[in-house]
Amino acid sequence: MASDERSMPFIKNLASSERKVRTDALTTLRTFLTASTTTRTLTPLEHLKLWKGLFYALWMADRPIPQQNLCAELAALLGILPDDAVVPFLRAFWETLSREWTSIDVLRMEKFMLLVRRVLGASFAWAREGGSSGGKKGSKKSSKTNTKETRADAMLALLREWPIEETGDLSKVSVGLRLHVLDIWVDEAEKLGMTGEDATEADAAFLQGVKAVVEKQLKSPSKPVRARAKEGLSDERLPWNEKTAEDEEMGEDGDDDEAKDAGEKDGWGGFDD
């Protein structure tokens, strides 16, 4: 703990009951995270302690607008991290939320659900930008030549490991957190334009990767998780569920034929001769 206080003295202030102290601590945190040599040397335990402080910063935040702003600010931290520091930072986020989810009371749950939504959206946006998860941030050259894992690959691996981990271990990721992520992933993909007409081949490939992760939830020991996964995979906004003009025409014709058949079968045809 002493080493944490020396390297990250602002952590304890993130959970302060005084808003100004928390705000100042967040400002210090942003400065701290922009130092790439510092964030790259943080251990998994230090990442967890950092997110514990951020968790309680949101816990102590009151009133809707400040809560919404804080959720957006925390999600935006991904944008100032070096590429190879993003996944460790997010892994600690998901591990922290997974550990604390069942202890969040009903009055605070809404703001933490918003935090998950904002972070998941920011994660998809980071993955969509392409490049290598281990390359130098902002380097177009390295994104073309680096053979390391891509951002999309890294994000899919993280999804399999934590928020919708594929083994079905409900003691690792609770039912409630899984359900929320399964509820919102299509929404966040749509917001980024990954499901519409402007979607790229990379978008389609990433969504296919998410599909494979979500399909694992169809074998979950939790019935609600299985149902929610199935519901998400059948969402009409997803490219593999889009109906062509021919399909729609056939559907309309089929409806007319069914109605006609029903009329001939159930309708009164008059007296027999």
C-alpha positions in Angstrom: 0.0 0.0 0.0 2.9 2.3 0.8 4.3 1.9 -2.7 0.9 2.7 -4.2 0.7 5.9 -2.1 4.1 6.9 -3.5 3.4 6.1 -7.1 -0.4 6.9 -7.2 -1.1 9.1 -4.2 -4.3 10.3 -5.8 -6.1 6.9 -5.4 -7.4 7.5 -1.9 -8.8 10.9 -3.0 -10.9 9.3 -5.8 -13.2 7.9 -3.1 -13.4 11.2 -1.1 -16.8 12.4 0.1 -15.9 15.8 -1.2 -16.6 16.4 -4.9 -13.7 18.9 -5.3 -11.2 16.4 -3.9 -12.5 13.7 -6.3 -12.4 16.1 -9.3 -8.8 17.1 -8.5 -7.8 13.5 -8.2 -9.3 12.7 -11.6 -7.3 15.6 -13.1 -4.1 14.2 -11.6 -5.1 10.7 -12.9 -5.3 12.0 -16.5 -1.9 13.5 -16.2 -0.6 10.3 -14.7 -2.0 8.1 -17.5 -0.6 10.3 -20.3 2.9 9.3 -19.2 3.3 6.2 -21.3 6.3 4.9 -19.4 4.3 5.0 -16.2 1.2 3.2 -17.5 3.2 0.5 -19.2 4.9 -0.4 -16.0 1.8 -0.7 -13.9 1.2 -4.2 -12.5 -2.1 -6.0 -12.7 -2.5 -5.4 -9.0 -1.9 -1.7 -9.4 -4.4 -1.5 -12.2 -7.0 -3.2 -9.9 -6.3 -0.7 -7.1 -6.6 2.2 -9.6 -10.0 0.9 -10.7 -11.1 0.3 -7.2 -10.6 4.0 -6.6 -12.4 4.9 -9.8 -15.3 2.6 -8.8 -15.8 4.5 -5.5 -15.4 7.8 -7.3 -18.6 7.0 -9.2 -20.1 5.4 -6.0 -19.8 8.7 -4.2 -21.0 10.8 -7.1 -24.5 12.1 -6.8 -27.1 13.8 -9.1 -27.6 12.6 -12.6 -25.7 15.1 -14.7 -22.4 14.8 -12.7 -22.8 11.0 -12.8 -23.3 11.0 -16.5 -20.3 13.3 -17.0 -18.1 11.1 -14.8 -19.1 7.9 -16.7 -18.1 9.7 -20.0 -14.8 10.9 -18.5 -13.9 7.4 -17.3 -14.6 5.9 -20.7 -12.6 8.6 -22.4 -9.5 7.6 -20.5 -9.0 4.9 -23.2 -8.2 7.7 -25.6 -5.2 8.9 -23.7 -3.6 5.5 -23.0 -0.9 3.9 -25.1 -2.2 1.0 -27.2 -0.5 -1.6 -25.2 -1.9 -0.2 -21.9 -5.5 -0.3 -23.0 -6.3 -4.0 -22.5 -4.6 -4.2 -19.1 -6.6 -1.1 -18.0 -9.9 -2.6 -19.3 -9.1 -6.0 -17.8 -8.9 -4.4 -14.4 -12.1 -2.5 -15.1 -14.1 -5.7 -15.9 -12.5 -7.6 -13.0 -13.5 -4.8 -10.6 -17.0 -4.6 -11.9 -17.4 -8.4 -11.8 -16.2 -8.4 -8.2 -18.4 -5.6 -7.1 -21.6 -6.0 -9.2 -23.7 -7.9 -6.7 -22.9 -5.4 -3.9 -24.2 -2.4 -5.8 -27.5 -1.4 -4.3 -30.6 -0.6 -6.4 -30.2 3.2 -6.0 -26.7 3.2 -7.5 -27.1 0.5 -10.1 -28.3 2.8 -12.9 -25.1 4.8 -12.9 -22.9 1.7 -12.9 -24.9 0.3 -15.8 -24.3 3.6 -17.6 -20.5 3.3 -16.9 -20.5 -0.2 -18.4 -22.3 1.1 -21.5 -19.9 4.0 -22.0 -16.8 1.8 -21.5 -18.1 -0.9 -23.8 -18.8 1.7 -26.5 -15.4 3.2 -26.0 -13.8 -0.3 -26.2 -15.6 -1.0 -29.5 -14.5 2.4 -30.9 -10.9 1.7 -29.9 -11.0 -1.7 -31.6 -12.6 -0.2 -34.7 -9.7 2.2 -35.2 -7.6 -0.7 -36.3 -3.8 -1.0 -35.9 -1.9 -3.1 -33.6 -2.7 -3.4 -29.9 1.0 -3.5 -29.2 2.2 -0.9 -31.6 2.9 2.8 -30.9 -0.2 4.8 -30.6 -1.0 7.0 -33.6 1.6 5.4 -35.8 0.0 4.6 -39.2 3.2 2.9 -40.4 3.3 0.4 -37.5 -0.3 -0.5 -38.0 0.5 -1.7 -41.5 3.7 -3.5 -40.8 3.3 -4.8 -37.3 2.4 -8.4 -37.1 1.3 -8.3 -33.5 -2.3 -8.8 -32.3 -4.7 -6.3 -33.8 -6.9 -4.1 -31.6 -10.0 -6.1 -32.7 -8.3 -9.4 -31.8 -7.3 -8.0 -28.4 -10.8 -6.8 -27.7 -12.4 -10.1 -28.7 -10.0 -12.0 -26.5 -10.8 -9.6 -23.6 -14.6 -10.2 -24.1 -14.0 -13.9 -24.0 -12.0 -13.5 -20.8 -14.3 -11.2 -18.8 -17.6 -9.5 -19.4 -19.1 -12.4 -21.4 -16.4 -15.0 -20.7 -17.1 -18.2 -22.5 -16.7 -20.9 -19.8 -20.0 -20.0 -18.1 -18.4 -19.4 -14.8 -21.0 -17.4 -13.0 -18.7 -16.9 -9.9 -16.3 -15.0 -12.2 -18.9 -12.8 -14.0 -22.3 -12.6 -12.4 -25.6 -13.1 -14.2 -26.5 -9.5 -13.8 -23.4 -8.1 -15.5 -23.6 -10.6 -18.3 -27.2 -9.8 -19.0 -26.4 -6.1 -19.1 -23.5 -6.5 -21.6 -25.7 -8.9 -23.7 -28.4 -6.2 -23.7 -26.2 -3.3 -24.9 -23.6 -4.7 -27.3 -25.7 -4.3 -30.4 -26.7 -0.8 -29.4 -23.1 0.3 -29.0 -22.1 -1.3 -32.3 -24.9 0.5 -34.1 -23.9 3.9 -32.6 -20.5 3.5 -34.2 -22.0 2.7 -37.6 -20.8 -0.9 -37.5 -24.2 -2.3 -38.4 -25.4 0.1 -41.1 -24.8 0.7 -44.8 -21.5 2.5 -44.0 -20.1 -0.5 -42.2 -16.7 -1.7 -43.4 -15.4 -5.2 -44.0 -13.4 -4.8 -40.8 -16.7 -4.0 -38.9 -18.3 -7.1 -40.3 -15.3 -9.2 -39.3 -15.4 -7.8 -35.7 -19.1 -8.4 -35.4 -18.6 -11.9 -36.5 -16.0 -12.3 -33.8 -18.4 -10.9 -31.2 -21.1 -13.2 -32.5 -18.8 -16.2 -31.8 -18.3 -15.0 -28.3 -22.0 -14.4 -27.6 -22.9 -17.8 -29.1 -20.9 -19.4 -26.2 -23.5 -18.0 -23.9 -26.2 -20.1 -25.5 -24.7 -22.9 -23.4 -24.7 -20.9 -20.2 -26.0 -22.6 -17.0 -28.2 -19.5 -16.6 -31.5 -19.6 -18.5 -31.8 -15.8 -18.6 -28.3 -15.5 -20.1 -29.1 -18.1 -22.8 -32.3 -16.3 -23.6 -30.7 -12.8 -23.8 -27.8 -14.1 -25.9 -30.3 -15.6 -28.4 -32.3 -12.4 -28.5 -29.2 -10.3 -29.2 -27.9 -12.6 -32.0 -31.3 -12.4 -33.7 -31.4 -8.6 -33.6 -32.5 -7.3 -37.0 -29.8 -4.6 -37.0 -27.1 -7.2 -37.3 -25.8 -7.8 -40.8 -26.5 -11.6 -40.8 -30.2 -10.9 -39.9 -30.8 -8.3 -42.6 -33.7 -9.1 -45.0 -33.2 -8.6 -48.7 -35.8 -7.0 -50.9 -36.6 -10.5 -52.3 -37.0 -11.9 -48.8 -39.4 -9.1 -47.9 -41.4 -9.6 -51.1 -41.6 -13.3 -50.5 -42.7 -12.6 -46.9 -45.5 -10.3 -48.1 -46.6 -12.8 -50.7 -46.5 -15.6 -48.1 -48.7 -13.6 -45.8 -51.2 -13.0 -48.7 -51.2 -16.7 -49.6 -51.7 -17.7 -45.9 -54.6 -15.3 -45.6 -56.1 -16.6 -48.8 -55.7 -20.2 -47.7 -57.2 -19.4 -44.3 -60.2 -17.7 -46.0 -60.8 -20.7 -48.3 -60.6 -23.1 -45.3 -62.4 -21.2 -42.7 -64.8 -19.0 -44.8 -68.4 -20.0 -45.5 -68.7 -21.2 -49.1 -72.5 -21.3 -49.2 -74.9 -24.3 -49.4 -73.8 -27.4 -51.2 -75.9 -28.5 -54.2 
